[in-house]
Amino acid sequence: MKYDFTALELKWQAYWKANDTFVIEDDFEKPKYYVLDMFPYPSGEGLHVGHPEGYTATDIVARFKRMNGFNVLHPMGWDAFGLPAERYAMKTGIHPSITTKKNIQNFKRQLQSLGFSYDWSREINTTDEHYYKWTQWIFLKIFNSYYDKDENKARDISELPIPAELNSPEKEQERNDYIDSKRLAYIDRMPVNWCAELGTVLANEEVDEWVEKGYRVERKPMSQWMLRITEYAERLLDDLKFVDWPHGTLELQKNWIGRSEGAELDFHSEDNSKKLSVFTTRPDTLFGVTYMVLAPEHSLVDFFTTDEHKADVEKYTEAATLKSDFDRQLEAEKGAKTGIFTGGYVINPLSGEKVPVWIADYVLITYGTGAIMAVPGHDQRDYDFAKAFDIPVKFVISSDGKPYTSDSEAFTENGISIDSGFITGLKSKEAIQTMIEHLEKEKIGFGKIQYRLRDWLFSRQRYWGEPIPISTDSKSRYHYDKELPLKLPPSDDFKPAGTGESPLANILDWVEYKDDQGNTYKRETNTMPQWAGSSWYYLRFADPKNFDNLIDAKNEKYWLGDTGVDLYVGGAEHAVLHLLYARFWHKVLYDYGLVTSCEPFKKLVHQGLILGTDGSKMSKSRGNVVSPDDVVASHGADAFRLFEMFMGPLEQMKPWSERGIEGVYRFLTRVWRLYITDSGELEPGLLVETSDEKQKNENEKILHQTIQKVTEDIEKLSFNTAISQMMVFMNNATQHKNIGKLAAETFVKLLSPFAPHICEELWEKLGNKETVLSQPWPVFNKEKTQESTMEFVIQVNGKVRAKIIGEAGTSEDTLKQLALEQESVKRHIDGKEIRKIIVVKNRLVNIVV
Ligand code: ANZ
């Protein structure tokens, strides 16, 4: 009987479903393992072959852990809010919920066709009101929190200490403003990336994608909800020590948070009426300042600009606001220097010198104070700018403390201060320390730790997102919905309001409502970003049907307590933001005792990109996209899974190959033919063990080696090498046939996490009733994995002179003797005195002469 993969794959998928094989219980007595995939956005295109790569890896681990006695949580769901469905709705008028539902059905069909052991009874969907109720609930928790800097944690806003002077009844307005200014969710007016065609604001990191697609993005100041993630900067950085993540991802997280040690200090205007604060990592270069730079958006631009320079300055600042931070940084990196003199000056607080104030867009308003003291002698960007605009360069550090000058570049290393008053002669580290002490004593400035991390821009001008459950009354006071969820109102108009507001602003009877007393309220019309729903979904899987609480404490403790998710697999494109946002929300929940681990994801792995057969990224426009549906139809799900794992190391980028899929398909066909006769019976000879003792030992050795390698390799997520070992097993088994019942059964168990359908079928043919997934994982005997004969290396004075084959475990004396008998060895000893013979058991003999 031929290997009819289609029939048997459908058969076992139906069996698993009918028997709830993948449904798991919250059995708190059993050891648990939580293995999670980054849940997908259900796009209209369906799965591409990149998705199942990570999903197959986690499925192998899930099945493996289950066979090892763990209660395994292995869930799947949908990150289903998002722009594509909304854009489709704008074009077609079809409600995004309909499109989303259809796409989910398709995704689910595809995932099920691959035999993944997801517990579908725990399926979640971020657009489901029972789910987003809790997304809104967490948002309100954040809204109703402030950060207690002494205790270093979030606390309920009702516990916020109020300054005494705000306590009188007539100060109500000020008191409320004060409270609002401390909330972890707040509204701020700030320049954002506005895309008129999309009718929405884009996060910095989303800009590129849309610009590439041909959309115009401009900078525009708008009122937006912000989340105060910056309060968590230090913890987000420090707690990385608790996780087991790829090195590169840790670095990305660290860089994104961007901790810098330095000082903030003040320069005053010539008339002493204004102070200009700057952040610097090198306060030891204060005597080398030759100009100052304000970001074009800085609030003191007008103050410093003299009448004479006004027209030019206005032209410059206007042009700069059209560029995103990203563009500006890019231009700066390419060496393009633009800037303009304001005509104004400040006074250097130490030297008393007059310093000209410039405006340049290499200084960003979003970092530090939005202004810098420029030291062209020791900062290359400043140096290039000074050269371009003919500004003097002054050197105040040299490697040896002697006078120094250069005509080509800044001296950016540490060294010894020169020409710098009281810090002259000090080494950089000490000079910085001394300078900070001085600044603090003279009240000019103070030591400061600066983070690059910005607060999280949380508003989107979209319909298809979670409504923000906040309204304002006629006095612009905030009110929040006590009854959640606040549902998305029905709509058939998905065009943005055109005013910069979301389409919800058009639904007037939703936006405005009255309470029992007849007071009128106006709802927030922005919705949450797609990041919101994905910032806590891993919690929901542990208690997906809880309608009363975010998560039951017992479920949290069992599935996530102490460590969080045990293994998290997903694309490296989420290395920064998704992980950062999820960690942030997790820490807020941690502060309230709602979760018990301080980090959500213990171990993280990124699967490598799967490229097209041409070695370039798969894309519709290149026409090199491989669809899982086609592969399942032509070679079967098992071959597909096996091939995705055999292509190379999980984390590596690798191209799809037709020959490769053929290869693993042939392997599975050989497995089938080894077990099953032409008439579809179990091959009778298979279960009869050979009577040849030597072959028997050899078979046993290969079996135990295979158990060991597959077991250890799955633990290491080294799936390709596990498969290679199973191929070694198969080569021997096909050659000698009579491997016996134990080996026949064991091999099916080992292969089952990789190719579950064929293995269930073989397991059944072997006469078993239960599914192979319910079987305990095979154990190996270390002694039986040892080679019976092996190669010994014979060296003379450390140089290899002979190799001999002998019994494993040959005694030292015998080995010495054998070594000395070798002709090639004798030649090299030849009459010399033997000083020592070193024997490394089972490996080598070194004769020292
Ligand atoms: C004077 C100086 C002298 C600086 C020197 C560096 C070397 P990181 O490490 O990234 O924190 N800077 C400060 N705010 C800025 C802004 N908004 N836009 C662009 N540049 C800004 O870098 C901190 C340094 O970057 C600061 O230290 C400042 O330049 C510049 F020999 O001040 B420095």
Boltz pocket constraint, residues with backbone or C-beta under 6 A from the ligand:
constraints:
  - pocket:
      binder: B
      contacts: [[A, 259], [A, 260], [A, 279], [A, 280], [A, 281], [A, 282], [A, 285], [A, 362], [A, 363], [A, 364], [A, 365], [A, 366], [A, 367], [A, 368], [A, 369], [A, 370], [A, 371], [A, 372], [A, 373], [A, 374], [A, 375], [A, 377], [A, 378], [A, 379], [A, 411], [A, 450]]
      max_distance: 6.0
